[in-house]
Amino acid sequence: MPDSIQIVIVDDHPLFREGVGATLQQDPFFQVVAEGTSADDALRLAKEHLPDILLLDIAMPGGGLEAARRVAAACPITKIVMLTFSEEEDNVLAALKAGARGYILKGVLGSELRSVLKRIYDGEVFITPMLAASVLVDMVDTGKKTMKDDQLIEDLTHREREILERLAEGDTNKVIGSRLGITEKTVKHYMSNILAKLQVKNRVEAALLAQKLNK
């Protein structure tokens, strides 16, 4: 973990921005370096500060999704996280497609927000659990896979299935390594192979697929 995780918050509600900023800065790992109110602000501030994480609302002047697309193209080093009231499945999918690494609903506890942002900073992709199931349905229905999901799972080795099961339970690479008696680096190696075999883009899609097939 770095000395601090630099955050830019873009939301057109000043009181909400202040609240999020105050919540994050309760933890010394977080440093809010700038705030804005629009898509134009998001791009300008991302270019100016190159923050570790950019927090965006969906509904704001210029559009949060448009802001995500522009920032992802201009500042790929910055991890984009949507923090919004929108529970629309289309918005979740559009956000991920635009380059967002997280989709969190407003109303989340401060401690949970800080925890999730640290996980995203460390490379994870996060979707608020209550939205995950519906997103999976769309991914599966619209995906262009050459094999059925259950057959893809069958092609995994025993160790890969163990890791996938732990991933579906929400464990981080470090926790998975500890539980299985292997290094975190080895878990990451396995994870890359699992994603390729399952024909998915990230850990979230892999976990959701595993959860679906285990129902």
N, C-alpha and C positions, 0 to 999 in steps of 0.2 A: 504494500500500500504506500502511496507517495506521501510527502509531507502534507499535501492538501489536494483535494479534488476540486478543480475550478468549475463553477457552475454559472451559466447564464440562464435567467428566467424570463420568458416572454409570454405575457398574458395581459389582456387589456383591462383587467380588474385590479387596481392598485392595492386594495386591501388584501386580496388573495396573494399577490406577489409578496407583499410584506410578510404575510403569515408563513408562506413557504420558505422565504429567506430566513426568517427567525427560527423556524423549525430545523432547517438544515444546519444552521450555524451553532446549534446546540452541541454539535459534534465537531471537534476541531479538525477533522479530516476534510470538512467541506468549507469552501470559500466562494461566496457569491460575488462574482467580479463585475456583473452588469445586469441591468434589467431593461426590458423593452415592452412594447405594446402591440406590435404589428409584424407581419411577414417581412416587411422591409427592414425593420429593426433587427429581426432575427438574423437575416443575412449579413447586415452591416456589423452587428456585434460579434457574430461568429467569425467573420474575417478579421476583425480587429483584435479579438482576444484569443481565438482558437481554443475555446474552453474544452475541458474534458467531456462535459455533458451539457447539452442544451435542452432545457425543459420548454415544451411548447403546448399551448392549448389548441384544440381543433378549431373552435369558434373564436376568431379574432380578425381584425382588419387584414385583408389580404389572404386569409386562410392559413390555418396551421399546416395542412397537408402540402400546400404549395410551398410554404416556408421550409418544410422538411425536405422536399425535393431539391430546392435551390441550395440549401445548406449542405445536403449530402453530396451534391455535385461539386460545390466550391470548397468544402472543408471536410473531406472524408475522415480525417482524424477525430473529428468531434462526434461523440455518440449522441444520437437524437432520441429523446424520450417524450412521448405524448403524455401530458397530465391533464385530464379532461373529464367532463361529465358525460360525454357521449358514450353510450353503450351500443351504438349501431355497429353491427358486424361489418358492414361495408367500410366503415371508417377504420376499423381495426386492420382489415386486410389492406386497405389503401395506405395506411400508415406504414405497415411493414414493407409494402412494395416501394414506398417512397424512400425507404432507408432507415426508418425508426428502429431502434434496438429495444424499445420498451413501450408498453401501453398500460398506463396506470389510471385508475379512476380517482377523481377528486373525492375526498372524504376518507382517504386512506389514513391510517394512524401515522403520526410523525415518525415513530420508531421504525415502522414497517417501510415507510418511504426511504428513510436513510439506508436501511438494510438492502432494499431492492436496488437502489442507485449504486451502492458499493458492488453488488453482484454484476450489474450491467457494466460498470467501469472495468471489472475484472474479465469481461468478455462474454457474459451470459446475455441471452435474449429473454425478456420477461413480458408476459401478458397477464393481466389480472385474471386469476383462476376462474372467476364466474363467467368470463367471456371465452375461455379457452375451448370449451366443448363445441360451441356453435361455430367457432372459427375453424376447428378441425373438420367439421362436416363439409364446409365449403372447400377447404383445401383438398380433401379427398375426392369430392364430387367433380371438381374442376381440374384436378391434376392430370397430367398426361404420363401416367406410369405404364411401363411395359409389362409389369407383373402385378398380381394381386397383392394386397398388403400382407396377408397371412403368409404368402409364399416368400415375400421379402424378409419377414421375421425369421422364417425357417432357415434361410440362408446364413443367418448369423451363427457364429461359433458359440459354444457354451459361455465362454468368458464375456463375449460381446453381449449376450443376452443378460448376463448378470449385471453388467454395467448399465444396460438399457433399463432394466427393472429398477435399479437404484435411481437413475435419472428420472424415471416416471414418478418416483416418490418425492422428487424435488431436491435430491442431494446434489451438492456441488462436487466438482472434480476432486477436491481435497477430501471431502467426506467419503466419497466413493472409494478413493484410494485407501483411506484408513480402514474402511469396512472390509475391503477385499485383500488387504495386505500387499498393495502395489503402490508405486510412486504416483504422484499427481501427473508427472510427465508421461508416464505410461498410460494413464487414464486418457489424457488428451490424445495420445496416438490412437488408442482404440476408438475414441469418440469420432475422430476424423474418418476412420474406416466405416464406422456404423452409419454415419450420415451419408456416405457414398453408397453403401449397400442399400439403405432404405430410400434412396433417391429423394432426400429432403435437404433443405437449405441450412437448417440450424437446429440447436438443441430443443427449442420449443416444439418444432414440428415433430421431431423424433419422440419426445416425451408424450405428446398428444396422441401420436399414432399408437404408441405402446399402451396408453391408457384405454384407447378405444378398443383395441384387440383383446384386452384383459377383462372387459366388461362381461 
